[in-house]
Amino acid sequence: MENPDSELLPPPPPEIPPDVIPEQVEPEMKPDLSNNSSKPKRVLMRRPGTGSRGRKTTFITNHFKVGFGNTSGFFYHYCISLFYEDDRPVEGKGIGRKVLDKVYETYESELGGRDFAYDGEKSLFTVGALPRNNMEFTVVLDAVVSKRTVENGGSGSPNGGDTKRMRRSSQSKTMKVNISFAAKIPVQAIGNALRGQDTENSQEALRVLDIILRQIAAKQGCLLVRQSFFHDSPKNFTDLGGGVLGCRGFHSSFRATQGGLSLNMDGSTTTIVQPGPLVDFIIANQNCRDPFQVDWAKAKRTIKNLRIKITTTNQEFKITGLSDSKCRDQMFSMRSRSSKDENGEAENIELSVYDYFVNTQGRKLQYSADLPCINVGKPKRPTYFPIEFCTLVSLQRYTKALTVIQRSSLVEKSRQKPQEKINILTDTMKSNNYAADPMLRSCGVTIQSQFTKIDGRILVAPKLKAGGNDELFTRNGRWNFNNKKYAEPAKIGLWAVVNFSARCDVRNLCQDLARIGETKGISFSPPKGVFEELAQFRRAPPPIRVDKMFDQLMSEFPKEPPRFILCLLPDRKNCDLYGPWKKKNLSEFGIFNQCMCPMRVNDQYLNNLLLKINAKLGGLNSLLAGEVARNIPVVSSKPTMIFGMDVSHGSPGHADVPSIAAVVSSRHWPLISRYRASVRSQSPKVEMIDGLFKPGSDNNDSGIVRELLLDFYTSSGKQKPSQIIIFRDGVSESQFNQVLNKELDQIIEACKFLDENWSPHFTLIVAQKNHHTKFFLDGSQDNVPPGTVIDTQVCHPSNNDFYMCAHAGMIGTTRPTHYHVLFDEVGFSADDLQELVHSLSYVYQRSNNAISIVAPVRYAHLAASQVSLFMKFDDMSETSSSHGGVTGVGPPPVPELPKLHKNVCCSMFFC
């Protein structure tokens, strides 16, 4: 069950996620009358109207109304450049705010007494102009800790060189600050944004207000992660294991809405490294008993770029690496005042880091002698410290991938019930005291402290059908199959069971599965065999274990492989066998399969398992009554195809792993409950799907869309879709134009490539879960009911968007899905489109409850995630093929995914 409260810092619009490489949008092309090939750029559609169906209800939301008094002035944008006194640019991050604070403290009168908002890097904003367009100031900072401080260490010196160099590094720093005028932004642009005029000025004006919020948090000592802020308070920390802490904070940003300007505030969570002794973090991260069991090559990758404080000098540095030798053996050269050459100059002597600290500095080392030293210098000019003198600074983000257990713990510990979240956000609003900030006051900004009341509606759940045309009764977004059969049950003839060392009674498990399956209409033959993993292979690498199991399995199936395999795995989560097993079955042999971990197996567990098995084997568990009766508005009247599109990226710390693009499409129209998937690899961290249309030199299209269009045609009685509805997941508002003008263009071109006279109508909808808007029932402890839809007040001033909570939030606070209708040639009314979206949340075959997002999007995510595991243990250079594997971003070429076997490629293998 998903947790709606696990805010893992989604990028707030309009910023682009930091680890995603956006493709550049081509400049807008004006139609050229002399060249018919030129075409105008599509723009986001306006809202044609609002919905009216459903029971009207009042909600409250975590948007706080903002008053704006100063609408006639201007924001002045200035560029900031920082230099040392020798004119070298300042490269260290985090120093800018200290320097600018010193500038204001020293030169307030020269700045005309203007308050400013500084983004911490190169931009500064004021309300009203500074006295001059170009100004330069000199300031002196005491004991600045920056990259340059680290670079002052001598060659091989364990603590920044000899005593003279050490004294110099802790002295005051003189810096020059250049402030130069860049642009003037009318404050009135915010009013334009509220009228739906989305211009560059309006986006920049709202950005200025968000920068003010960041500056307020920075002055409070917060960790800043875009518009999410985290205080250094142990009460906000929760231990996730492995030296990683979950850190609770809050998100705060200004939004232009139909109801006016609002401040959107929400809880947020990030992960940080455990502050304290560095060695304790390393031991916890590797789950060791003591530092002498640590894998130091792995530790080096983990701790690189973390900030430490040296306990003996209170200096702060960034870790650049480890010494090659142990502390007692790591040598360096230093000048000795007691030893002079023939010219009377101090001679260089060689000594170990251990000797330097113990004998020269008189420090005691308890355990560092036989451990590597921490290097905070450059590769050619290292600066070493014994590890026991190093303490991790607090509030440093942990950016590596979390383990399954850590992520589960973070989700569980981040949950907040609706009333708890309301109370926390109310307290946060009071403690932030935005009314006292001089920049907000100079802007004329006032923020109400109460949650905003809004109007919404609760849609009636769609009717569902089981087998024999029996009606399934939904209650609170859930239903069950008690005394009912599946709508289209599958037949399981030739099948087998494989057991990778899981402890269970396999015979009873098969009998129970068949017994419950029979009650749902699934006919099970007895399994052809049960194959236990041979003991000698249990410690082999996962791909080898899978190969050996298949050797054993196929010896019993010499003529044809089984149609279905039930696979018993020893680990419930994060089992390394899963990826190689799926690849072997789906790519090489075309065998349907279901993995399970036989722990705490009961009838409910087996019922849930059968939902997946039936869908994979071509059955359907339930159908919308409207599909059966062919009376779904718009969709049932004309051949309609539905796409779900998503891109899965590599986990943090794996920037070179190819991204996986998946598109699922409906088939067997007039059904909208059955789907298939097409999956491709593409360049790492690229969000735009580039494999939708791939014309080749042989005049063939090897793209995703052609494959899906042909499948729809053959599965739907040789009918081409006259309407195509596209649901796109995973893009921010700054990428809407790329989806609208690049991805949609590829889909249209793929259609034209099949038949240039064929022009289906398109509707393009983006589904977003990564946002910070929440809804609550006023005066109730419960979550909003399933079917809640909001399309006024907190929505965009003019664009066509709405929020929907189709599911019942059983834990935490329900997170709605934000749907943005970018383009609509089909011509949906607001009510018909919202009803369709609501219905598509009820066709998810893996469960017997409505889900939080339309099923095609969830299926695309599942398909991308599952197929991405195919390459987990592969040598990437050996997996590439000529089938559309190279994207246009440049070298190195992207390895192509193994193709799905023809027996399973049209199935719902991802269920």
Residue, then its C-alpha position, 0 to 999 in steps of 0.5 A: m500500500e502506498n504511503p501518501d506522506s513520504e515526501l522524498l523532495p519532488p522538484p517543485p514547479p517550475e524548476i527541473p529535477p536536478d538529476v534529469i537532463p532536459e532536452q532543449v525545446e526548439p525556439e518557437m517557429k513562426p509559420d512561413l507562408s513560403n514553406n508549408s513544412s513549418k508549423p506553429k508551436r502548440v500551447l497549453m489549452r485553456r480551461p473550457g469549464t468546470g465539472s458539476r457532477g458529484r456531491k458538493t462538499t467543502f474541504i480545506t487545503n494547505h494553501f494559505k491566502v496571500g495579500f499583495g499590496n505593492t503592485s506598482g513597483f519593480f523587482y530589480h535583479y542584480c548579478i553577484s560575482l565574488f573574488y578573492e583579493d588576488d582576483r581569483p573567483v570564489e568557488g566554494k559553495g555556501i560562502g556567498r550568504k556569509v559574504l552578502d550578509k557582511v556586505y549589508e552589515t558594512y555597507e548598508s548606507e551605500l546600498g541605500g538601506r535596501d533589503f535584498a533577497y539573495d539566492g546563495e549563488k549569483s542572483l540578488f533581488t531588491v524592491g526598488a533600485l540600488p543607488r548605482n547599477n554597478m558597485e564593488f565592495t570589499v569585505v573581510l570575513d573571519a576564519v572562512v571555511s571554503k574550498r580555498t582553505v582546503e587547497n592551502g595545505g602543503s604537499g603531503s602535510p597531514n593538517g594543512g602544511d607547516t605551522k606558518r601555513m596553518r596560521r595563514s589558513s585560519q586568518s581573516k579573508t578579504m573578498k571583493v563583491n561585484i554587484s551589477f544590474a541585470a534586469k527589471i521585473p514589474v511586480q505587476a507580473i504577479g497579477n498577470a500570472l493570477r490572470g493566467q498570463d504565464t510570461e517569463n516576467s510572471q515566472e521570475a516574479l514568483r521566483v523572487l518570492d520563493i527566493i525570499l522564503r529560502q533566504i528566511a530559512a537559510k538565516q535560521g540555519c536550515l538545510l535548503v533543498r530547493q523549496s524544502f527546508f530542514h532545521d538542525s534539531p534531533k527531534n526532526f531526525t529518525d534513524l533509518g539504519g546504515g548511518v542514515l537518518g530521515c529528516r523531517g522539514f517543510h516545503s514552502s512556495f508561492r503559487a498562482t491559483q484561481g483563488g489568487l496568490s497562495l502560499n503552499m506549505d507541506g511536510s517534507t522529508t529528506t535523508i541525511v548522514q548521521p552526524g558525529p564521529l566519521v568512523d561510527f558512520i562508516i561502521a553503521n553504513q557497512n553494518c560492521r562490528d569495528p573499523f577493521q572489518v570495513d571495506w575501505a574502497k566502498a567507504k571511499r565512495t560513500i564518504k567522498n565530498l562529505r564535510i567534516k570538522i577536525t576535533t583538534t582544530n575545529q576546522e571544517f573540510k570536505i573529504t576528497g579521498l583516503s590515504d593509500s597506506k595506513c596512518r602509521d605507514q603513510m609518509f609525507s614531507m615537511r620542513s624541519r626547523s631543527s634540521k637545516d641544510e648547508n645554506g641554513e635553510a630548513e630541510n625537508i624530512e620524511l615522517s609518517v602521519y602517525d608520528y607527526f600527530v603523536n610525536t610532533q603534535g603530542r596527540k593520542l591516537q587510540y585506534s587510527a594507526d592501522l586505518p587509512c587517513i582521511n584526505v581533505g586536499k588535492p590528489k597531487r597535494p594531499t592533506y591527511f588527518p587520522i580518522e578519529f579526529c574527524t567528525l561529520v557535520s550535521l545536515q548533510r544530505y545522503t544522496k546514495a540509493l536507499t536500501v529497500i529496508q531503509r526506504s520502507s522505514l522512511v515511508e513508515k516513519s514519515r506518515q502523518k494522519p490528516q489532523e496531525k499534519i494540520n496541527i504541524l503545518t499550523d505550528t510551522m506557519k506560526s514559527n516561521n513568522y513570515a510577517a516579520d520578514p523585511m523583504l516580504r513587508s517591502c513587497g507588501v505581502t501578507i499571509q493568512s494563517q488559516f487553511t483555505k476553504i475550498d469547494g469540491r465534489i465527490l464522484v460516484a464510484p463506477k459500477l464493476k462487473a465480475g464473471g457471469n455479469d455479476e455486479l461487484f459492490t464497491r464501498n470506500g473505493r474497495w470491493n471483493f470477490n466473495n462468492k464471485k468469479y473473475a470476469e475472464p478467468a484463465k486456464i492453467g494447464l502445463w505449469a511447474v513450481v521452482n523453489f530457490s531454497a525457500r522453506c515451505d510445504v510446496r505441496n500444500l501451497c499448490q493445493d491451496l492455490a488451486r482450491i482458491g483459484e477454482t472458486k474464482g473460475i481459474s482451472f488449475s491442472p496439477p503442476k508437472g513438477v516441483f524443482e528444488e534448487l541444488a545445494q551446490f548452487r545456492r551460493a553462486p551468483p544470481p544469474i548462474r543460479v537461474d541458469k542452473m535452475f532452468d537446466q534442471l527445469m527444461s530437462e523435464f520439458p524437452k518438447e515445450p516449456p511450461r506455460f506458467i511457473l510459480c517461483l518461490l524466492p527466499d527473500r521477500k524484498n530486494c531478492d537478487l534473483y528477481g531480475p535474472w529470473k524475469k529476464k530468463n522467463l520473459s525474454e528467452f523462453g516466453i514463460f508467464n511466471q509469478c514470484m512469491c516469498p512463502m512467508r505467512v501465506n494465508d487465503q487473503y495472500l493467495n487471493n491477491l496472488l491470483l489477481k496477478i496470475n490471472a491478469k498475466l495469463g490473459g484473463l481479466n478480474s473485473l470490468l467496468a460496467g460501461e465497458v460491457a454495456r458500451n456506454i462510457p461517454v466519448v470512449s465507447s462511441k468511437p475506437t479509442m486507444i489509451f496510452g500510459m507513458d513513464v520513464s524510470h531512471g537509475s537510482p541516485g549514485h548511478a548516473d550512467v545507468p540507462s533510463i527506461a521508457a515504457v508505454v502501455s496501450s489499451r487493446h481489444w476496444p471497446l475494452i479499456s481494462r486490458y493493456r500491453a507494454s512496449v519498453r525501450s532504453q535511452s540515455p541516462k537521466v533523460e525524461m523525454i521519450d525519444g523512441l516513440f517514432k524511429p524511422g530507419s534507412d530501410n523505410n521502416d519505423s522501429g518505434i514504440v508507437r507503431e508497435l502498439l498501433l498495430d497491436f490495437y488494430t489486430s486486437s480490435g477487429k482491424q479498426k484504427p483508433s480514431q481517438i488516442i488519449i495519452f496519460r504522461d507521468g513523471v514530468s514537471e511543469s517546466q517540461f510540459n512544452q516538450v511533451l506537447n511539442k516533441e513527444l506528441d509530434q513523434i506520436i503523430e508522425a508515427c501515425k502518419f508513417l502508417d497511413e498519411n491520410w489517417s488523422p486521429h484526434f488526441t487528448l494529452i494529459v499529464a499526471q503528477k503525484n510529486h506536488h505538495t497540495k493536500f486536501f482535508l475534511d473540515g472538522s474530521q479526523d478522516n481522509v477525504p473520501p475516494g472520488t474527491v475532485i477539485d477543479t476550482q480555487v487552488c487550480h491554475p488560473s487559466n490552464n485546464d487542470f484538476y486534482m483527484c483522490a480516486h482512492a481511499g487513503m488508509i494510512g497517512t494523509t491522502r495525496p491527490t493526483h494533479y492532472h493537467v490537460l495540455f491538449d484536447e482535440v477529442g473535445f471532452s467536457a470537464d465532467d466526462l473527462q473527470e469521470l473517465v479518469h475516475s473510472l481508469s483508477y478502478v481498472y487496475q487488475r492487481s488489486n481489488n481497490a481503486i488506486s491513486i492514479v490512472a491504471p495505464v500510468r501505474y502499468a507503465h511504471l511497473a513495466a519500466s521498473q521490471v524490465s530495468l532489472f533485466m540488465k542489473f547483472d549484465d555487462m552493458s557492452e554485451t547487451s547492445s543490439s541494433h534494435g533502436g538502442v542508440t538515442g540522439v544525445g551522443p556517445p556512448p551508445v545506449p545498450e538495448l534492452p533484451k526483446l520480450h519473447k513473442n509469447v508474452c510481449c502482448s500480455m500484461f506481464f508487468c502485473 
